Amino acid sequence: MSLPKSLGLRLALMFALISLLLLGGISLYLYQSLVKEIAWRDDRMLHGRLERMESLLDDGESIAALRLRPQLYANMLGNRDSLLWILDAQEKVLIEVNPTKLPLPRLPDTYEARLGNYPGEVRARLAWLDVIQGGKHLTLVAGKLLSERDQMLAAYRLKLWMALGVGALLAFLLGWGISRRGLRPVRRLARRAGAIDARHLHLRLDSDHEVTELRVLSQVLNEMLDRLEEGFAQLSRFSEDLAHEMRTPLSNLLGHTQQVLRQERPEEDYQQLLASHIEEYERLSRMINSMLFLARTESPSTTMAREKVNLGELVEQLCDYFEGMAEDDGRKLLHQAQGIAWVNPELLRRALANLIANALHYGRSGTPIQIVATVAKEWVEIGVHNKGQPILPADQSRIFERFYRCDASRSKGGDTGGLGLAIVRSIALWHGGDVQVKSDAENTTFSMILPVFR
């Protein structure tokens, strides 16, 4: 059986269930207490009857006299559910008061027990007492039929069940009303949240006037809205930047082609035009490949193998690859990386290659580039240091965004199309790490922080 969808209905049902259990427990306790009290009173009454019969015998009344004067003990019994037997030593009945004609009960042989239930289908309670009268051994047996008591208890149980049913119903109705009233802040919060759409992402939920529990929820939702607004703004900027980046090579292709086709030109001009087109096509191709790579690495379903990678060997291979480019600019690659990281080697190689290429592109000619690795207990930080023009603090917070470029003095038309550092951040986040940049008047350092083990 599934629970109802309504939270208010669930609360009402749970409130009714708790009330039913609580009232049921109290009712059971009261019922058991009543049964014990009635049983105790009946036993005391039976003992009292035996004591009064014993007093009559002690006063000199004989069995024969008692037979001739039945009103003495009949008045003592006083109702039709009372039983009385007086037995001699041979268990012969001398006096009997037995309205329902029950057979004489067989008493236990032990003399320690003086109370017990009637041994048969008829529910009755018995008490017996051994006395000596005129030198003769007698057994006094008093009893009480339990039919009247059972009827009274059955009526009491019925009233308890009815009270439990009515109590559970009232608890459900009260719980339903209380839950609906108590959930008003939730409905109010839902209405305010429903008013926020893509055009109103600047709106926030008012958490100052909410109850404590909903205040925490409102704060969490506001933080989520902050992230959504920032993500939406980044997406909008990305769309604009993408349109701009795509428009530039397309405009170049279209403008050059229109200019050449306006008149007849020698074959060399057409060859130059095709060569220029190839450069623009290659730029577009690199940009599209980078965007596809970002989409794959940022997809939650992307699964790529990880393994233990020796950072020293990987950085050494990259230094050998970029050595020629560095020498052309009068620069050196200083390899100081060591340690082990649990990463995807191809992705890490791509990220470090982008960082080294970025340092070669924007660093000052004739200055060295250092690649170092700092290994901690659980993390390893790989940094690429170069000397050059500093990056402003306002640019440092956005430099890893797609297509973002700093001031024109740092923009030299690189091969990555403005996606190189965005790829580095995407790779670091895929590994569960992060990226950061530090820049001052002389040095700039781009770092990747990656887990040492899985």
Phi, psi and omega in degrees: 000122183274152179286151178296154182287331183285127177293322178298320179292322177298316179297319179296318179294318179294322177296318178295320179295316179297318178296320180296317179295318180294311179295323178296319178296317178295317180297318179297318179297315180295321180295314179296322177296319179295318179298315180295321180295316179295317179298319179296318180294320178296318179295320177296324179293318179296318176298321178297320178295319179296320180294323179291321176295322178295324178294321178298317180291324180290334180281003176100002177289128178271167178297321180296321179293323178293326177295323181282342181236067183294340181294340180297315180264338177295316177295328179294321180286305168078357177206171188273358179258013180260145180236150178206132173227140169240119187244149174271190183295332179269013180062031173273136183284120177264317176225141182218129169241106190214078184301327184264007178058044177285146176292154181298126181286150175267120183276154178296153179289331182289147179261000179281322180280127178235007177221147178184171178268155180293128183281082180179188181285333180285131181276118178207156180246135184237150171220140182224159185209132177266129180227163175245124182226114182064035181077006180250143179274125179235152175239121178261127181236121176244145182215165179215127176290141185260009182297317180295318178296319179297321178296317179296317180293324177296318177296322179293320177297319179299317178296322178296317178297318178296319179296321178297317179298313179296320179297318179296320179295314178297320178297321178296314181295317178295318178297321178297314179294317180294319181294320178296319178291319180292334181269007176302317178300327178293317178294322178296319177296321179295321179295319179294320179293326179293340180279353181266120177228192185296333180272350182232042179290348178282344180288149179227160179276136180281111183259353184287331184254016179263163174294166188302313183297317181284338177296319177296316179297318179297319179296319179295319179294322177296321176297321176296320178295324175300315180294320179295319180296317178296318178296320179294320178296318178297320178296320178295316178297322179297318179297317179295314181296320179298316179298320179294314181296324179284327183290324184299305179294325178294321177295321178297314179299314182292316182294315180297319181294317180296320181294319181289326185278359180290336180206166178292137182224161179290164183298328180297325179294321179293323177295320177296322178297315179295322178295320177296322178296321180298319179299316179293322178297318178297321178297315177298320181296316179297320180296315180295319178297319179295319179295320177295322179296316177300318180297322180289317183288331181271357178283131180297335183273358182290126179237121177226146185291145173244155178203166177286125184241131174281111184295325180299314180295318182294316180294324178298320177297319179293322178296320177297323182291318184268004185298318181296316179297322180293319181295326178297335180256012180066038185234164179233147175257114181262114184265115179226032183259134176214165177117175182239139176225148179265094189217174168271118187298322182293318179294317180295321179297321179294318181294313180294325177297320178295320180292319179293318178297323178295320178294320177294325185285318187254349180287164181282136181299144178080004180253150182282161174239125182252135174243114184235160178223128177249117185259125174254194184293316184239349185229155173231133180250119180255120183240145176242114183256138172212159178258138181174192181294136184291157175262127182295149179304322179296327179281331182298327182285346184235004189292339180270005177282156181292135176065008181281136178230147178282201182297164186298333181292338178262355183263111182241016179070058182291171183280348185274351179068026180080014183244359185298308181289330175297324177293321178299313179296318180299319179293318179297316179294325178297326179279358184083019181249209183202171178231158176204160179226139175230132183214135174229198186294336184245320190240150173227132182230124171255130185232146171244131178250117187232154178289141178286317180237172180291000000 
